[in-house]
Amino acid sequence: MKNRIKELRARDAFTQEDLAHEVGVSRQTINAIEKGKFDPSLPLAFKLAHLFKTPIEGIFTFED
């Protein structure tokens, strides 16, 4: 799954640590999501979408 987390995080001037704190995960989790090594749970995806004021589909796209 591809995502725009890094782009949105930069837009809103969040560090990985800031973003992790806002959504209740570790900085390592944010790093893994950004690199495509970890797909977030649905509740985490909703938290990210709410924080960035973007639909989930605007953040995550499915790839085969």
mmCIF file of the N, C-alpha and C atoms, coordinates in Angstrom:
data_MODEL
# 
_entry.id   MODEL 
# 
loop_
_atom_site.group_PDB 
_atom_site.id 
_atom_site.type_symbol 
_atom_site.label_atom_id 
_atom_site.label_alt_id 
_atom_site.label_comp_id 
_atom_site.label_asym_id 
_atom_site.label_entity_id 
_atom_site.label_seq_id 
_atom_site.pdbx_PDB_ins_code 
_atom_site.Cartn_x 
_atom_site.Cartn_y 
_atom_site.Cartn_z 
_atom_site.occupancy 
_atom_site.B_iso_or_equiv 
_atom_site.pdbx_formal_charge 
_atom_site.auth_seq_id 
_atom_site.auth_comp_id 
_atom_site.auth_asym_id 
_atom_site.auth_atom_id 
_atom_site.pdbx_PDB_model_num 
ATOM 1   N N  . MET A 1 1  ? 0.843   -1.170 0.000  1.00 0.00 ? 1  MET A N  1 
ATOM 2   C CA . MET A 1 1  ? 0.000   0.000  0.000  1.00 0.00 ? 1  MET A CA 1 
ATOM 3   C C  . MET A 1 1  ? 0.893   1.239  0.000  1.00 0.00 ? 1  MET A C  1 
ATOM 4   N N  . LYS A 1 2  ? 0.580   2.183  -0.864 1.00 0.00 ? 2  LYS A N  1 
ATOM 5   C CA . LYS A 1 2  ? 1.302   3.454  -0.905 1.00 0.00 ? 2  LYS A CA 1 
ATOM 6   C C  . LYS A 1 2  ? 0.597   4.438  0.008  1.00 0.00 ? 2  LYS A C  1 
ATOM 7   N N  . ASN A 1 3  ? 1.348   5.438  0.467  1.00 0.00 ? 3  ASN A N  1 
ATOM 8   C CA . ASN A 1 3  ? 0.722   6.454  1.308  1.00 0.00 ? 3  ASN A CA 1 
ATOM 9   C C  . ASN A 1 3  ? 1.409   7.800  1.118  1.00 0.00 ? 3  ASN A C  1 
ATOM 10  N N  . ARG A 1 4  ? 0.728   8.828  1.587  1.00 0.00 ? 4  ARG A N  1 
ATOM 11  C CA . ARG A 1 4  ? 1.220   10.208 1.485  1.00 0.00 ? 4  ARG A CA 1 
ATOM 12  C C  . ARG A 1 4  ? 1.580   10.779 2.856  1.00 0.00 ? 4  ARG A C  1 
ATOM 13  N N  . ILE A 1 5  ? 1.841   9.910  3.837  1.00 0.00 ? 5  ILE A N  1 
ATOM 14  C CA . ILE A 1 5  ? 2.081   10.377 5.201  1.00 0.00 ? 5  ILE A CA 1 
ATOM 15  C C  . ILE A 1 5  ? 3.244   11.365 5.255  1.00 0.00 ? 5  ILE A C  1 
ATOM 16  N N  . LYS A 1 6  ? 4.364   11.031 4.638  1.00 0.00 ? 6  LYS A N  1 
ATOM 17  C CA . LYS A 1 6  ? 5.533   11.919 4.693  1.00 0.00 ? 6  LYS A CA 1 
ATOM 18  C C  . LYS A 1 6  ? 5.205   13.286 4.096  1.00 0.00 ? 6  LYS A C  1 
ATOM 19  N N  . GLU A 1 7  ? 4.521   13.286 2.975  1.00 0.00 ? 7  GLU A N  1 
ATOM 20  C CA . GLU A 1 7  ? 4.129   14.543 2.312  1.00 0.00 ? 7  GLU A CA 1 
ATOM 21  C C  . GLU A 1 7  ? 3.209   15.374 3.205  1.00 0.00 ? 7  GLU A C  1 
ATOM 22  N N  . LEU A 1 8  ? 2.204   14.726 3.778  1.00 0.00 ? 8  LEU A N  1 
ATOM 23  C CA . LEU A 1 8  ? 1.249   15.441 4.631  1.00 0.00 ? 8  LEU A CA 1 
ATOM 24  C C  . LEU A 1 8  ? 1.905   15.906 5.926  1.00 0.00 ? 8  LEU A C  1 
ATOM 25  N N  . ARG A 1 9  ? 2.796   15.097 6.448  1.00 0.00 ? 9  ARG A N  1 
ATOM 26  C CA . ARG A 1 9  ? 3.520   15.458 7.668  1.00 0.00 ? 9  ARG A CA 1 
ATOM 27  C C  . ARG A 1 9  ? 4.367   16.703 7.421  1.00 0.00 ? 9  ARG A C  1 
ATOM 28  N N  . ALA A 1 10 ? 5.051   16.751 6.283  1.00 0.00 ? 10 ALA A N  1 
ATOM 29  C CA . ALA A 1 10 ? 5.860   17.923 5.932  1.00 0.00 ? 10 ALA A CA 1 
ATOM 30  C C  . ALA A 1 10 ? 4.977   19.150 5.731  1.00 0.00 ? 10 ALA A C  1 
ATOM 31  N N  . ARG A 1 11 ? 3.859   18.962 5.073  1.00 0.00 ? 11 ARG A N  1 
ATOM 32  C CA . ARG A 1 11 ? 2.926   20.076 4.838  1.00 0.00 ? 11 ARG A CA 1 
ATOM 33  C C  . ARG A 1 11 ? 2.510   20.739 6.143  1.00 0.00 ? 11 ARG A C  1 
ATOM 34  N N  . ASP A 1 12 ? 2.270   19.905 7.158  1.00 0.00 ? 12 ASP A N  1 
ATOM 35  C CA . ASP A 1 12 ? 1.792   20.406 8.445  1.00 0.00 ? 12 ASP A CA 1 
ATOM 36  C C  . ASP A 1 12 ? 2.912   20.617 9.462  1.00 0.00 ? 12 ASP A C  1 
ATOM 37  N N  . ALA A 1 13 ? 4.161   20.512 9.013  1.00 0.00 ? 13 ALA A N  1 
ATOM 38  C CA . ALA A 1 13 ? 5.348   20.757 9.844  1.00 0.00 ? 13 ALA A CA 1 
ATOM 39  C C  . ALA A 1 13 ? 5.412   19.869 11.083 1.00 0.00 ? 13 ALA A C  1 
ATOM 40  N N  . PHE A 1 14 ? 5.065   18.591 10.905 1.00 0.00 ? 14 PHE A N  1 
ATOM 41  C CA . PHE A 1 14 ? 5.202   17.610 11.979 1.00 0.00 ? 14 PHE A CA 1 
ATOM 42  C C  . PHE A 1 14 ? 6.503   16.845 11.788 1.00 0.00 ? 14 PHE A C  1 
ATOM 43  N N  . THR A 1 15 ? 7.206   16.581 12.870 1.00 0.00 ? 15 THR A N  1 
ATOM 44  C CA . THR A 1 15 ? 8.284   15.603 12.816 1.00 0.00 ? 15 THR A CA 1 
ATOM 45  C C  . THR A 1 15 ? 7.632   14.227 12.945 1.00 0.00 ? 15 THR A C  1 
ATOM 46  N N  . GLN A 1 16 ? 8.395   13.189 12.692 1.00 0.00 ? 16 GLN A N  1 
ATOM 47  C CA . GLN A 1 16 ? 7.848   11.842 12.919 1.00 0.00 ? 16 GLN A CA 1 
ATOM 48  C C  . GLN A 1 16 ? 7.453   11.684 14.376 1.00 0.00 ? 16 GLN A C  1 
ATOM 49  N N  . GLU A 1 17 ? 8.262   12.218 15.273 1.00 0.00 ? 17 GLU A N  1 
ATOM 50  C CA . GLU A 1 17 ? 7.973   12.133 16.715 1.00 0.00 ? 17 GLU A CA 1 
ATOM 51  C C  . GLU A 1 17 ? 6.678   12.868 17.058 1.00 0.00 ? 17 GLU A C  1 
ATOM 52  N N  . ASP A 1 18 ? 6.492   14.068 16.494 1.00 0.00 ? 18 ASP A N  1 
ATOM 53  C CA . ASP A 1 18 ? 5.265   14.835 16.730 1.00 0.00 ? 18 ASP A CA 1 
ATOM 54  C C  . ASP A 1 18 ? 4.040   14.050 16.275 1.00 0.00 ? 18 ASP A C  1 
ATOM 55  N N  . LEU A 1 19 ? 4.126   13.529 15.066 1.00 0.00 ? 19 LEU A N  1 
ATOM 56  C CA . LEU A 1 19 ? 2.993   12.795 14.506 1.00 0.00 ? 19 LEU A CA 1 
ATOM 57  C C  . LEU A 1 19 ? 2.697   11.551 15.342 1.00 0.00 ? 19 LEU A C  1 
ATOM 58  N N  . ALA A 1 20 ? 3.734   10.841 15.714 1.00 0.00 ? 20 ALA A N  1 
ATOM 59  C CA . ALA A 1 20 ? 3.562   9.642  16.532 1.00 0.00 ? 20 ALA A CA 1 
ATOM 60  C C  . ALA A 1 20 ? 2.844   9.976  17.831 1.00 0.00 ? 20 ALA A C  1 
ATOM 61  N N  . HIS A 1 21 ? 3.262   11.062 18.467 1.00 0.00 ? 21 HIS A N  1 
ATOM 62  C CA . HIS A 1 21 ? 2.629   11.480 19.720 1.00 0.00 ? 21 HIS A CA 1 
ATOM 63  C C  . HIS A 1 21 ? 1.149   11.818 19.505 1.00 0.00 ? 21 HIS A C  1 
ATOM 64  N N  . GLU A 1 22 ? 0.849   12.514 18.433 1.00 0.00 ? 22 GLU A N  1 
ATOM 65  C CA . GLU A 1 22 ? -0.539  12.926 18.148 1.00 0.00 ? 22 GLU A CA 1 
ATOM 66  C C  . GLU A 1 22 ? -1.478  11.740 17.956 1.00 0.00 ? 22 GLU A C  1 
ATOM 67  N N  . VAL A 1 23 ? -0.981  10.662 17.354 1.00 0.00 ? 23 VAL A N  1 
ATOM 68  C CA . VAL A 1 23 ? -1.852  9.513  17.066 1.00 0.00 ? 23 VAL A CA 1 
ATOM 69  C C  . VAL A 1 23 ? -1.618  8.318  17.992 1.00 0.00 ? 23 VAL A C  1 
ATOM 70  N N  . GLY A 1 24 ? -0.694  8.464  18.939 1.00 0.00 ? 24 GLY A N  1 
ATOM 71  C CA . GLY A 1 24 ? -0.514  7.443  19.960 1.00 0.00 ? 24 GLY A CA 1 
ATOM 72  C C  . GLY A 1 24 ? 0.269   6.206  19.551 1.00 0.00 ? 24 GLY A C  1 
ATOM 73  N N  . VAL A 1 25 ? 1.277   6.393  18.702 1.00 0.00 ? 25 VAL A N  1 
ATOM 74  C CA . VAL A 1 25 ? 2.148   5.274  18.307 1.00 0.00 ? 25 VAL A CA 1 
ATOM 75  C C  . VAL A 1 25 ? 3.603   5.721  18.475 1.00 0.00 ? 25 VAL A C  1 
ATOM 76  N N  . SER A 1 26 ? 4.531   4.823  18.189 1.00 0.00 ? 26 SER A N  1 
ATOM 77  C CA . SER A 1 26 ? 5.948   5.173  18.285 1.00 0.00 ? 26 SER A CA 1 
ATOM 78  C C  . SER A 1 26 ? 6.425   5.857  17.001 1.00 0.00 ? 26 SER A C  1 
ATOM 79  N N  . ARG A 1 27 ? 7.546   6.549  17.124 1.00 0.00 ? 27 ARG A N  1 
ATOM 80  C CA . ARG A 1 27 ? 8.153   7.168  15.945 1.00 0.00 ? 27 ARG A CA 1 
ATOM 81  C C  . ARG A 1 27 ? 8.541   6.099  14.929 1.00 0.00 ? 27 ARG A C  1 
ATOM 82  N N  . GLN A 1 28 ? 8.957   4.937  15.436 1.00 0.00 ? 28 GLN A N  1 
ATOM 83  C CA . GLN A 1 28 ? 9.344   3.836  14.555 1.00 0.00 ? 28 GLN A CA 1 
ATOM 84  C C  . GLN A 1 28 ? 8.155   3.354  13.730 1.00 0.00 ? 28 GLN A C  1 
ATOM 85  N N  . THR A 1 29 ? 6.970   3.387  14.310 1.00 0.00 ? 29 THR A N  1 
ATOM 86  C CA . THR A 1 29 ? 5.768   2.991  13.574 1.00 0.00 ? 29 THR A CA 1 
ATOM 87  C C  . THR A 1 29 ? 5.506   3.957  12.429 1.00 0.00 ? 29 THR A C  1 
ATOM 88  N N  . ILE A 1 30 ? 5.611   5.247  12.705 1.00 0.00 ? 30 ILE A N  1 
ATOM 89  C CA . ILE A 1 30 ? 5.416   6.252  11.645 1.00 0.00 ? 30 ILE A CA 1 
ATOM 90  C C  . ILE A 1 30 ? 6.454   6.057  10.549 1.00 0.00 ? 30 ILE A C  1 
ATOM 91  N N  . ASN A 1 31 ? 7.701   5.831  10.925 1.00 0.00 ? 31 ASN A N  1 
ATOM 92  C CA . ASN A 1 31 ? 8.759   5.599  9.953  1.00 0.00 ? 31 ASN A CA 1 
ATOM 93  C C  . ASN A 1 31 ? 8.442   4.379  9.087  1.00 0.00 ? 31 ASN A C  1 
ATOM 94  N N  . ALA A 1 32 ? 8.009   3.296  9.713  1.00 0.00 ? 32 ALA A N  1 
ATOM 95  C CA . ALA A 1 32 ? 7.697   2.072  8.962  1.00 0.00 ? 32 ALA A CA 1 
ATOM 96  C C  . ALA A 1 32 ? 6.513   2.287  8.015  1.00 0.00 ? 32 ALA A C  1 
ATOM 97  N N  . ILE A 1 33 ? 5.513   3.036  8.447  1.00 0.00 ? 33 ILE A N  1 
ATOM 98  C CA . ILE A 1 33 ? 4.364   3.329  7.576  1.00 0.00 ? 33 ILE A CA 1 
ATOM 99  C C  . ILE A 1 33 ? 4.834   4.146  6.375  1.00 0.00 ? 33 ILE A C  1 
ATOM 100 N N  . GLU A 1 34 ? 5.615   5.200  6.632  1.00 0.00 ? 34 GLU A N  1 
ATOM 101 C CA . GLU A 1 34 ? 6.108   6.043  5.540  1.00 0.00 ? 34 GLU A CA 1 
ATOM 102 C C  . GLU A 1 34 ? 6.912   5.254  4.518  1.00 0.00 ? 34 GLU A C  1 
ATOM 103 N N  . LYS A 1 35 ? 7.684   4.295  4.972  1.00 0.00 ? 35 LYS A N  1 
ATOM 104 C CA . LYS A 1 35 ? 8.519   3.497  4.073  1.00 0.00 ? 35 LYS A CA 1 
ATOM 105 C C  . LYS A 1 35 ? 7.767   2.336  3.430  1.00 0.00 ? 35 LYS A C  1 
ATOM 106 N N  . GLY A 1 36 ? 6.482   2.174  3.774  1.00 0.00 ? 36 GLY A N  1 
ATOM 107 C CA . GLY A 1 36 ? 5.689   1.102  3.194  1.00 0.00 ? 36 GLY A CA 1 
ATOM 108 C C  . GLY A 1 36 ? 5.989   -0.265 3.767  1.00 0.00 ? 36 GLY A C  1 
ATOM 109 N N  . LYS A 1 37 ? 6.643   -0.308 4.922  1.00 0.00 ? 37 LYS A N  1 
ATOM 110 C CA . LYS A 1 37 ? 6.985   -1.580 5.553  1.00 0.00 ? 37 LYS A CA 1 
ATOM 111 C C  . LYS A 1 37 ? 5.926   -2.042 6.544  1.00 0.00 ? 37 LYS A C  1 
ATOM 112 N N  . PHE A 1 38 ? 4.956   -1.175 6.833  1.00 0.00 ? 38 PHE A N  1 
ATOM 113 C CA . PHE A 1 38 ? 3.904   -1.492 7.800  1.00 0.00 ? 38 PHE A CA 1 
ATOM 114 C C  . PHE A 1 38 ? 2.627   -0.807 7.362  1.00 0.00 ? 38 PHE A C  1 
ATOM 115 N N  . ASP A 1 39 ? 1.547   -1.564 7.342  1.00 0.00 ? 39 ASP A N  1 
ATOM 116 C CA . ASP A 1 39 ? 0.237   -0.985 7.042  1.00 0.00 ? 39 ASP A CA 1 
ATOM 117 C C  . ASP A 1 39 ? -0.477  -0.729 8.365  1.00 0.00 ? 39 ASP A C  1 
ATOM 118 N N  . PRO A 1 40 ? -0.985  0.483  8.554  1.00 0.00 ? 40 PRO A N  1 
ATOM 119 C CA . PRO A 1 40 ? -1.620  0.816  9.825  1.00 0.00 ? 40 PRO A CA 1 
ATOM 120 C C  . PRO A 1 40 ? -2.944  0.087  10.009 1.00 0.00 ? 40 PRO A C  1 
ATOM 121 N N  . SER A 1 41 ? -3.326  -0.055 11.264 1.00 0.00 ? 41 SER A N  1 
ATOM 122 C CA . SER A 1 41 ? -4.649  -0.599 11.566 1.00 0.00 ? 41 SER A CA 1 
ATOM 123 C C  . SER A 1 41 ? -5.693  0.400  11.087 1.00 0.00 ? 41 SER A C  1 
ATOM 124 N N  . LEU A 1 42 ? -6.915  -0.055 10.975 1.00 0.00 ? 42 LEU A N  1 
ATOM 125 C CA . LEU A 1 42 ? -7.994  0.839  10.552 1.00 0.00 ? 42 LEU A CA 1 
ATOM 126 C C  . LEU A 1 42 ? -8.187  1.996  11.539 1.00 0.00 ? 42 LEU A C  1 
ATOM 127 N N  . PRO A 1 43 ? -8.186  1.736  12.863 1.00 0.00 ? 43 PRO A N  1 
ATOM 128 C CA . PRO A 1 43 ? -8.316  2.874  13.796 1.00 0.00 ? 43 PRO A CA 1 
ATOM 129 C C  . PRO A 1 43 ? -7.182  3.893  13.636 1.00 0.00 ? 43 PRO A C  1 
ATOM 130 N N  . LEU A 1 44 ? -5.959  3.427  13.400 1.00 0.00 ? 44 LEU A N  1 
ATOM 131 C CA . LEU A 1 44 ? -4.845  4.358  13.202 1.00 0.00 ? 44 LEU A CA 1 
ATOM 132 C C  . LEU A 1 44 ? -5.017  5.129  11.895 1.00 0.00 ? 44 LEU A C  1 
ATOM 133 N N  . ALA A 1 45 ? -5.465  4.471  10.858 1.00 0.00 ? 45 ALA A N  1 
ATOM 134 C CA . ALA A 1 45 ? -5.708  5.156  9.582  1.00 0.00 ? 45 ALA A CA 1 
ATOM 135 C C  . ALA A 1 45 ? -6.757  6.258  9.757  1.00 0.00 ? 45 ALA A C  1 
ATOM 136 N N  . PHE A 1 46 ? -7.800  5.979  10.532 1.00 0.00 ? 46 PHE A N  1 
ATOM 137 C CA . PHE A 1 46 ? -8.823  7.000  10.796 1.00 0.00 ? 46 PHE A CA 1 
ATOM 138 C C  . PHE A 1 46 ? -8.240  8.166  11.591 1.00 0.00 ? 46 PHE A C  1 
ATOM 139 N N  . LYS A 1 47 ? -7.383  7.879  12.577 1.00 0.00 ? 47 LYS A N  1 
ATOM 140 C CA . LYS A 1 47 ? -6.752  8.953  13.356 1.00 0.00 ? 47 LYS A CA 1 
ATOM 141 C C  . LYS A 1 47 ? -5.905  9.839  12.457 1.00 0.00 ? 47 LYS A C  1 
ATOM 142 N N  . LEU A 1 48 ? -5.133  9.221  11.574 1.00 0.00 ? 48 LEU A N  1 
ATOM 143 C CA . LEU A 1 48 ? -4.306  9.994  10.652 1.00 0.00 ? 48 LEU A CA 1 
ATOM 144 C C  . LEU A 1 48 ? -5.160  10.843 9.717  1.00 0.00 ? 48 LEU A C  1 
ATOM 145 N N  . ALA A 1 49 ? -6.218  10.259 9.196  1.00 0.00 ? 49 ALA A N  1 
ATOM 146 C CA . ALA A 1 49 ? -7.111  10.992 8.292  1.00 0.00 ? 49 ALA A CA 1 
ATOM 147 C C  . ALA A 1 49 ? -7.740  12.183 9.002  1.00 0.00 ? 49 ALA A C  1 
ATOM 148 N N  . HIS A 1 50 ? -8.162  11.963 10.232 1.00 0.00 ? 50 HIS A N  1 
ATOM 149 C CA . HIS A 1 50 ? -8.770  13.054 11.008 1.00 0.00 ? 50 HIS A CA 1 
ATOM 150 C C  . HIS A 1 50 ? -7.745  14.160 11.275 1.00 0.00 ? 50 HIS A C  1 
ATOM 151 N N  . LEU A 1 51 ? -6.554  13.782 11.675 1.00 0.00 ? 51 LEU A N  1 
ATOM 152 C CA . LEU A 1 51 ? -5.515  14.756 11.979 1.00 0.00 ? 51 LEU A CA 1 
ATOM 153 C C  . LEU A 1 51 ? -5.160  15.591 10.750 1.00 0.00 ? 51 LEU A C  1 
ATOM 154 N N  . PHE A 1 52 ? -5.028  14.934 9.594  1.00 0.00 ? 52 PHE A N  1 
ATOM 155 C CA . PHE A 1 52 ? -4.654  15.635 8.368  1.00 0.00 ? 52 PHE A CA 1 
ATOM 156 C C  . PHE A 1 52 ? -5.855  16.223 7.620  1.00 0.00 ? 52 PHE A C  1 
ATOM 157 N N  . LYS A 1 53 ? -7.061  16.009 8.162  1.00 0.00 ? 53 LYS A N  1 
ATOM 158 C CA . LYS A 1 53 ? -8.284  16.522 7.532  1.00 0.00 ? 53 LYS A CA 1 
ATOM 159 C C  . LYS A 1 53 ? -8.362  16.084 6.066  1.00 0.00 ? 53 LYS A C  1 
ATOM 160 N N  . THR A 1 54 ? -8.096  14.797 5.867  1.00 0.00 ? 54 THR A N  1 
ATOM 161 C CA . THR A 1 54 ? -8.063  14.197 4.537  1.00 0.00 ? 54 THR A CA 1 
ATOM 162 C C  . THR A 1 54 ? -8.753  12.841 4.602  1.00 0.00 ? 54 THR A C  1 
ATOM 163 N N  . PRO A 1 55 ? -9.568  12.478 3.615  1.00 0.00 ? 55 PRO A N  1 
ATOM 164 C CA . PRO A 1 55 ? -10.169 11.136 3.629  1.00 0.00 ? 55 PRO A CA 1 
ATOM 165 C C  . PRO A 1 55 ? -9.080  10.068 3.601  1.00 0.00 ? 55 PRO A C  1 
ATOM 166 N N  . ILE A 1 56 ? -9.371  8.930  4.174  1.00 0.00 ? 56 ILE A N  1 
ATOM 167 C CA . ILE A 1 56 ? -8.410  7.826  4.181  1.00 0.00 ? 56 ILE A CA 1 
ATOM 168 C C  . ILE A 1 56 ? -7.916  7.544  2.763  1.00 0.00 ? 56 ILE A C  1 
ATOM 169 N N  . GLU A 1 57 ? -8.832  7.586  1.802  1.00 0.00 ? 57 GLU A N  1 
ATOM 170 C CA . GLU A 1 57 ? -8.475  7.311  0.403  1.00 0.00 ? 57 GLU A CA 1 
ATOM 171 C C  . GLU A 1 57 ? -7.519  8.365  -0.146 1.00 0.00 ? 57 GLU A C  1 
ATOM 172 N N  . GLY A 1 58 ? -7.481  9.538  0.468  1.00 0.00 ? 58 GLY A N  1 
ATOM 173 C CA . GLY A 1 58 ? -6.563  10.587 0.059  1.00 0.00 ? 58 GLY A CA 1 
ATOM 174 C C  . GLY A 1 58 ? -5.172  10.400 0.641  1.00 0.00 ? 58 GLY A C  1 
ATOM 175 N N  . ILE A 1 59 ? -5.043  9.479  1.580  1.00 0.00 ? 59 ILE A N  1 
ATOM 176 C CA . ILE A 1 59 ? -3.753  9.212  2.206  1.00 0.00 ? 59 ILE A CA 1 
ATOM 177 C C  . ILE A 1 59 ? -3.181  7.881  1.734  1.00 0.00 ? 59 ILE A C  1 
ATOM 178 N N  . PHE A 1 60 ? -4.033  6.868  1.682  1.00 0.00 ? 60 PHE A N  1 
ATOM 179 C CA . PHE A 1 60 ? -3.586  5.513  1.354  1.00 0.00 ? 60 PHE A CA 1 
ATOM 180 C C  . PHE A 1 60 ? -4.174  5.054  0.037  1.00 0.00 ? 60 PHE A C  1 
ATOM 181 N N  . THR A 1 61 ? -3.339  4.424  -0.788 1.00 0.00 ? 61 THR A N  1 
ATOM 182 C CA . THR A 1 61 ? -3.814  3.824  -2.025 1.00 0.00 ? 61 THR A CA 1 
ATOM 183 C C  . THR A 1 61 ? -3.301  2.392  -2.095 1.00 0.00 ? 61 THR A C  1 
ATOM 184 N N  . PHE A 1 62 ? -4.162  1.502  -2.550 1.00 0.00 ? 62 PHE A N  1 
ATOM 185 C CA . PHE A 1 62 ? -3.824  0.091  -2.612 1.00 0.00 ? 62 PHE A CA 1 
ATOM 186 C C  . PHE A 1 62 ? -3.064  -0.208 -3.888 1.00 0.00 ? 62 PHE A C  1 
ATOM 187 N N  . GLU A 1 63 ? -2.021  -0.995 -3.756 1.00 0.00 ? 63 GLU A N  1 
ATOM 188 C CA . GLU A 1 63 ? -1.262  -1.490 -4.902 1.00 0.00 ? 63 GLU A CA 1 
ATOM 189 C C  . GLU A 1 63 ? -1.249  -2.996 -4.868 1.00 0.00 ? 63 GLU A C  1 
ATOM 190 N N  . ASP A 1 64 ? -1.321  -3.637 -6.028 1.00 0.00 ? 64 ASP A N  1 
ATOM 191 C CA . ASP A 1 64 ? -1.209  -5.099 -6.086 1.00 0.00 ? 64 ASP A CA 1 
ATOM 192 C C  . ASP A 1 64 ? 0.231   -5.520 -5.928 1.00 0.00 ? 64 ASP A C  1 
# 
